């Protein structure tokens, strides 16, 4: 039985990703190019999104893996993952990401000349940030591919033995809504003891905290969906309680980082509030989606297919538009509106008239080839 709420969540979270990347143009955090005016207050809503937007994507991916393995063998699943993740990654690194590097080099005064002088002669020389070869925002794809390959044998074993071992234990824990919080234990240990020594780089190699942390999220998604009705019942029933707790936890997290100096005690307290907050908002999203969004629609069918190409295209479109807005004397609202409308609009045009309608292009962006009637 298809979970339309999961499809809606996937679409909405990727839409938030576009909003988040537009916001990165205006905040003091490091990003590829920056506006001429930085808005420090914007850090707080960005921080709220930043804590749970990526973890929930890996959780949803783990849930999708549960369903995918119900109708595929291990070899079929891995081959399907390679086609849908590795091929778009390669195409993205060859064609989609290089314009971002080019714009960044122009903005920093490191490059002169037009794009055809940059690509392909310089676009693939050296590894970013020293060089120009990068997967930039597409880092999610190699991580997901690695998790899928490594965990597929474990998932298959669990999928074929749902009445014993770990799955049974998880089902028992979900008899209470507070059993959902058993997953906080490994997340807290990682955040408190591992994250300070392995800052996230998205480089895959040596990115140990991100690999283990997001790997757990992927694995948790598989376990959550294996509980089926018990999980959905708990998040729907207690969604308001989780919402109140989420508001309290994020408020406490902000108060802690703003009012107290960084000490060992503050670090462990901050780690606890951070993982509690992100897990609460993941449960909140599932609870409200299951209550209000678990129904099909034509809009969802269209958006669910388009979301992957939008993800691949959007940051390049955002950065190209942003480059021409940097020094204009316009305010945040005007520039952000242009970026949002331009990013969604141009991404839609490229999807609708180039990617969606051409069978030979569709697989390059992770879409299935539609069979001819």
C-alpha positions as CSV (number, residue, x, y, z in Angstrom):
1,X,0.0,0.0,0.0
2,X,1.6,3.3,-1.1
3,X,2.2,5.9,1.5
4,X,1.2,9.2,-0.2
5,X,2.2,11.1,2.8
6,X,5.8,10.0,2.3
7,X,5.7,11.2,-1.3
8,X,4.3,14.6,-0.1
9,X,7.0,14.8,2.6
10,X,9.7,14.1,0.1
11,X,8.4,16.8,-2.2
12,X,8.0,19.4,0.5
13,X,11.4,18.7,2.1
14,X,13.1,19.2,-1.2
15,X,11.2,22.4,-1.7
16,X,12.5,23.5,1.6
17,X,16.0,22.6,0.4
18,X,15.6,25.2,-2.4
19,X,14.3,27.8,0.1
20,X,17.3,27.0,2.3
21,X,19.8,27.4,-0.5
22,X,18.3,30.7,-1.4
23,X,18.7,31.7,2.3
24,X,22.4,30.7,2.2
25,X,23.0,33.7,-0.2
26,X,22.1,36.1,2.6
27,X,23.5,34.6,5.9
28,X,27.0,34.8,7.3
29,X,27.6,31.0,6.9
30,X,30.1,29.9,4.3
31,X,28.6,29.4,0.8
32,X,29.7,29.7,-2.8
33,X,28.7,33.3,-3.3
34,X,27.4,36.0,-1.0
35,X,25.0,39.0,-1.2
36,X,26.5,42.5,-0.7
37,X,24.4,42.7,2.5
38,X,24.3,39.9,5.1
39,X,21.3,39.5,7.4
40,X,22.4,37.9,10.7
41,X,18.9,37.5,12.1
42,X,18.2,35.1,9.2
43,X,20.5,32.6,10.9
44,X,17.8,31.5,13.4
45,X,15.1,30.3,11.0
46,X,17.9,28.8,8.9
47,X,19.3,27.0,11.9
48,X,15.8,25.6,12.7
49,X,15.6,24.1,9.2
50,X,19.2,23.0,9.1
51,X,18.8,20.7,12.1
52,X,16.3,18.3,10.6
53,X,16.0,18.8,6.9
54,X,18.8,16.4,5.9
55,X,18.2,13.8,8.6
56,X,14.5,13.4,7.5
57,X,15.6,12.9,3.9
58,X,17.7,10.0,4.9
59,X,14.9,8.6,7.1
60,X,12.5,8.8,4.2
61,X,15.1,7.1,1.9
62,X,15.4,4.3,4.4
63,X,11.6,3.9,4.4
64,X,11.6,3.8,0.6
65,X,14.2,1.1,0.7
66,X,11.9,-1.0,2.8
67,X,9.2,-0.9,0.1
68,X,11.7,-1.3,-2.8
69,X,13.1,-4.5,-1.3
70,X,9.6,-6.0,-1.1
71,X,9.5,-6.4,-4.9
72,X,13.2,-6.7,-5.8
73,X,16.1,-9.0,-5.1
74,X,19.3,-7.6,-3.7
75,X,21.0,-7.5,-7.0
76,X,18.0,-5.9,-8.7
77,X,17.8,-3.3,-5.9
78,X,21.5,-2.4,-6.1
79,X,21.4,-2.1,-9.9
80,X,18.4,0.1,-9.7
81,X,20.2,2.3,-7.1
82,X,23.3,2.6,-9.4
83,X,21.1,3.7,-12.3
84,X,19.1,6.2,-10.3
85,X,21.9,7.6,-8.2
86,X,25.3,7.1,-9.9
87,X,24.3,8.1,-13.4
88,X,22.7,11.4,-12.4
89,X,25.7,12.1,-10.1
90,X,28.1,11.7,-13.1
91,X,25.9,13.8,-15.3
92,X,25.6,16.4,-12.6
93,X,29.4,16.6,-12.1
94,X,30.0,16.9,-15.8
95,X,27.2,19.4,-16.8
96,X,25.2,20.8,-13.8
97,X,27.8,21.6,-11.2
98,X,30.6,23.3,-13.3
99,X,28.6,26.5,-13.8
100,X,28.5,26.9,-10.0
101,X,32.3,26.6,-9.9
102,X,32.6,29.0,-12.7
103,X,30.4,31.6,-11.0
104,X,32.2,31.2,-7.7
105,X,35.6,31.7,-9.4
106,X,34.3,34.8,-11.2
107,X,32.9,36.3,-7.9
108,X,36.2,35.7,-6.1
109,X,38.2,37.3,-9.0
110,X,40.0,34.0,-9.6
111,X,38.9,33.6,-13.2
112,X,38.4,35.7,-16.3
113,X,36.9,34.8,-19.6
114,X,33.6,33.2,-20.7
115,X,32.2,29.8,-19.7
116,X,33.4,28.0,-22.8
117,X,36.9,29.0,-21.9
118,X,36.4,27.4,-18.5
119,X,34.5,24.2,-19.6
120,X,35.8,21.7,-20.2
121,X,39.4,22.7,-20.3
122,X,39.6,23.9,-16.6
123,X,36.3,22.5,-15.2
124,X,37.8,19.1,-14.1
125,X,41.3,20.2,-13.1
126,X,41.9,19.4,-9.4
127,X,39.5,18.6,-6.6
128,X,37.4,21.3,-5.1
129,X,38.0,23.6,-3.2
130,X,41.6,23.9,-4.4
131,X,40.5,22.6,-7.9
132,X,37.3,22.6,-9.8
133,X,36.0,19.1,-9.8
134,X,33.1,18.7,-7.3
135,X,29.7,17.3,-6.7
136,X,28.6,20.3,-4.6
137,X,24.9,19.9,-3.6
138,X,24.7,16.5,-5.2
139,X,26.7,15.0,-2.3
140,X,23.5,13.4,-1.1
141,X,23.6,10.9,-4.0
142,X,27.0,9.2,-3.3
143,X,26.2,8.9,0.4
144,X,22.8,7.4,-0.3
145,X,24.4,5.0,-2.8
146,X,27.0,3.9,-0.3
147,X,24.4,3.3,2.4
148,X,22.2,1.3,0.0
149,X,25.0,-1.0,-1.1
150,X,26.4,-1.6,2.4
151,X,23.1,-2.1,4.2
152,X,21.2,-4.0,1.5
153,X,22.2,-7.4,2.9
154,X,21.1,-6.4,6.4
155,X,17.9,-5.0,5.1
156,X,17.1,-8.1,3.1
157,X,17.7,-10.3,6.1
158,X,15.4,-8.1,8.3
159,X,12.8,-7.9,5.5
160,X,12.6,-11.7,5.2
161,X,12.5,-12.3,9.0
162,X,10.1,-9.6,10.3
163,X,8.8,-11.7,13.1
164,X,12.1,-12.2,14.9
165,X,15.0,-10.3,16.4
166,X,15.4,-6.6,15.9
167,X,12.1,-6.0,14.1
168,X,10.2,-7.7,17.0
169,X,12.1,-5.6,19.5
170,X,11.3,-2.4,17.6
171,X,7.6,-3.3,17.5
172,X,7.5,-3.8,21.2
173,X,9.1,-0.5,21.8
174,X,6.5,1.2,19.7
175,X,3.7,0.1,22.0
176,X,4.4,3.4,23.8
177,X,5.1,6.7,22.0
178,X,8.2,7.2,24.1
179,X,9.6,4.1,22.5
180,X,10.2,6.2,19.4
181,X,12.9,8.0,21.4
182,X,15.1,5.0,21.8
183,X,16.8,6.1,18.6
184,X,18.1,9.2,20.5
185,X,20.7,7.1,22.3
186,X,23.0,6.4,19.3
187,X,22.4,9.9,17.9
188,X,23.4,11.6,21.2
189,X,26.6,9.5,21.5
190,X,27.6,10.4,18.0
191,X,26.8,14.1,18.4
192,X,28.5,14.4,21.8
193,X,31.6,12.3,21.2
194,X,32.2,12.1,17.5
195,X,31.0,15.3,15.8
196,X,33.6,17.6,17.5
197,X,36.5,15.5,16.0
198,X,35.0,15.0,12.5
199,X,33.4,18.2,11.1
200,X,31.1,17.5,8.2
201,X,32.8,18.0,4.8
202,X,30.4,16.1,2.3
203,X,33.6,14.8,0.7
204,X,32.6,11.1,1.5
205,X,36.2,10.1,2.1
206,X,37.1,10.8,5.7
207,X,33.7,12.4,6.5
208,X,33.2,9.9,9.3
209,X,30.6,11.7,11.4
210,X,28.3,12.4,8.5
211,X,28.7,8.9,7.2
212,X,27.8,7.3,10.5
213,X,25.2,9.8,11.5
214,X,23.3,9.8,8.2
215,X,23.8,6.1,7.9
216,X,22.0,5.6,11.2
217,X,19.2,7.9,9.9
218,X,18.8,5.7,6.8
219,X,18.8,2.6,9.0
220,X,16.2,4.1,11.4
221,X,13.9,4.9,8.5
222,X,13.9,1.2,7.5
223,X,13.1,0.2,11.2
224,X,10.4,2.8,11.6
225,X,8.5,1.7,8.5
226,X,8.9,-1.9,9.4
227,X,6.6,-1.3,12.4
228,X,3.9,-0.2,10.0
229,X,0.6,0.7,11.8
230,X,2.2,1.0,15.2
231,X,4.5,3.7,14.1
232,X,1.9,5.7,12.1
233,X,-0.6,5.4,15.0
234,X,1.9,6.8,17.5
235,X,3.0,9.8,15.4
236,X,-0.6,10.7,14.4
237,X,-1.9,10.4,18.0
238,X,0.9,12.3,19.7
239,X,1.7,14.8,16.9
240,X,0.5,17.8,19.0
241,X,2.5,16.6,22.0
242,X,5.6,16.3,19.9
243,X,4.9,19.8,18.4
244,X,4.8,21.4,21.8
245,X,8.0,19.5,22.9
246,X,9.7,20.5,19.6
247,X,9.0,24.2,20.2
248,X,10.3,23.9,23.7
249,X,13.4,22.0,22.7
250,X,14.4,24.4,19.9
251,X,13.8,27.4,22.2
252,X,16.0,25.8,24.9
253,X,18.6,25.1,22.3
254,X,18.7,28.7,21.1
255,X,18.8,29.9,24.7
256,X,21.8,27.6,25.5
257,X,23.9,28.7,22.5
258,X,23.1,32.4,22.9
259,X,23.4,32.8,26.7
260,X,26.2,30.4,27.7
261,X,29.9,30.2,26.8
262,X,31.1,27.0,25.3
263,X,32.2,24.6,28.0
264,X,32.3,20.8,28.2
265,X,28.9,20.9,30.1
266,X,27.4,23.2,27.6
267,X,28.6,21.0,24.8
268,X,27.0,17.8,26.2
269,X,23.8,19.8,26.9
270,X,23.8,21.3,23.4
271,X,24.3,17.8,21.9
272,X,21.3,16.5,23.8
273,X,19.0,19.3,22.9
274,X,20.1,19.2,19.2
275,X,19.4,15.5,18.6
276,X,16.2,15.7,20.7
277,X,15.0,18.7,18.7
278,X,15.8,17.2,15.3
279,X,14.2,13.9,16.1
280,X,11.0,15.6,17.5
281,X,10.6,17.6,14.3
282,X,11.0,14.5,12.2
283,X,8.3,12.8,14.2
284,X,6.1,16.0,13.9
285,X,6.5,16.0,10.1
286,X,5.5,12.3,9.9
287,X,2.6,12.8,12.3
288,X,1.0,15.8,10.5
289,X,1.7,14.3,7.0
290,X,0.1,11.0,8.0
291,X,-3.0,12.9,9.3
292,X,-3.5,15.3,6.4
293,X,-1.5,14.2,3.4
294,X,-1.9,10.5,3.0
295,X,-4.1,10.8,-0.2
296,X,-3.3,10.8,-3.9
297,X,-3.6,13.7,-6.2
298,X,-2.6,14.7,-9.7
299,X,-0.4,17.5,-8.3
300,X,1.4,14.9,-6.1
301,X,1.9,12.6,-9.1
302,X,3.5,15.4,-11.1
303,X,5.6,16.8,-8.2
304,X,6.8,13.4,-7.1
305,X,8.4,12.7,-10.5
306,X,9.7,16.2,-10.9
307,X,11.4,16.6,-7.5
308,X,14.5,14.6,-8.4
309,X,15.4,16.7,-11.5
310,X,14.5,19.9,-9.5
311,X,17.0,18.8,-6.8
312,X,19.7,18.2,-9.4
313,X,19.1,21.5,-11.3
314,X,18.1,24.0,-8.6
315,X,21.4,25.2,-7.0
316,X,23.0,25.9,-10.3
317,X,20.0,28.1,-11.3
318,X,20.1,29.8,-7.9
319,X,23.8,30.6,-8.1
320,X,23.7,31.9,-11.7
321,X,20.8,34.3,-10.8
322,X,22.3,35.3,-7.5
323,X,25.6,36.3,-9.2
324,X,23.7,39.1,-11.1
325,X,22.0,40.3,-7.9
326,X,25.0,40.6,-5.7
327,X,25.7,44.3,-6.0
328,X,22.2,45.6,-6.8
329,X,20.9,48.0,-4.1
330,X,17.7,45.9,-3.5
331,X,16.5,44.6,-0.2
332,X,16.2,41.0,1.1
333,X,12.5,40.5,0.1
334,X,13.1,41.6,-3.5
335,X,16.2,39.6,-4.1
336,X,14.9,36.5,-2.3
337,X,11.6,36.7,-4.3
338,X,13.6,36.9,-7.6
339,X,15.7,33.9,-6.6
340,X,12.8,31.8,-5.5
341,X,10.6,32.5,-8.5
342,X,13.6,32.3,-10.9
343,X,14.9,29.0,-9.4
344,X,11.5,27.3,-9.4
345,X,10.5,28.8,-12.8
346,X,13.7,27.9,-14.7
347,X,14.0,24.5,-13.1
348,X,10.4,23.8,-14.1
349,X,11.0,24.9,-17.7
350,X,14.0,22.7,-18.0
351,X,12.2,19.8,-16.5
352,X,8.9,20.1,-18.4
353,X,10.3,20.8,-21.9
354,X,13.6,19.1,-21.8
355,X,13.9,16.3,-19.3
356,X,10.3,15.0,-18.8
357,X,9.5,14.6,-22.5
358,X,12.6,13.1,-23.9
359,X,13.1,9.4,-23.2
360,X,16.8,9.4,-23.7
361,X,17.3,12.3,-21.2
362,X,15.1,11.0,-18.4
363,X,17.5,8.3,-17.1
364,X,20.3,10.9,-16.9
365,X,18.2,12.7,-14.2
366,X,17.1,9.5,-12.4
367,X,13.8,9.1,-14.1
368,X,12.4,5.9,-15.5
369,X,11.9,5.6,-19.3
370,X,8.2,5.7,-20.0
371,X,7.1,2.8,-22.0
372,X,5.4,3.5,-25.3
373,X,1.7,2.5,-25.6
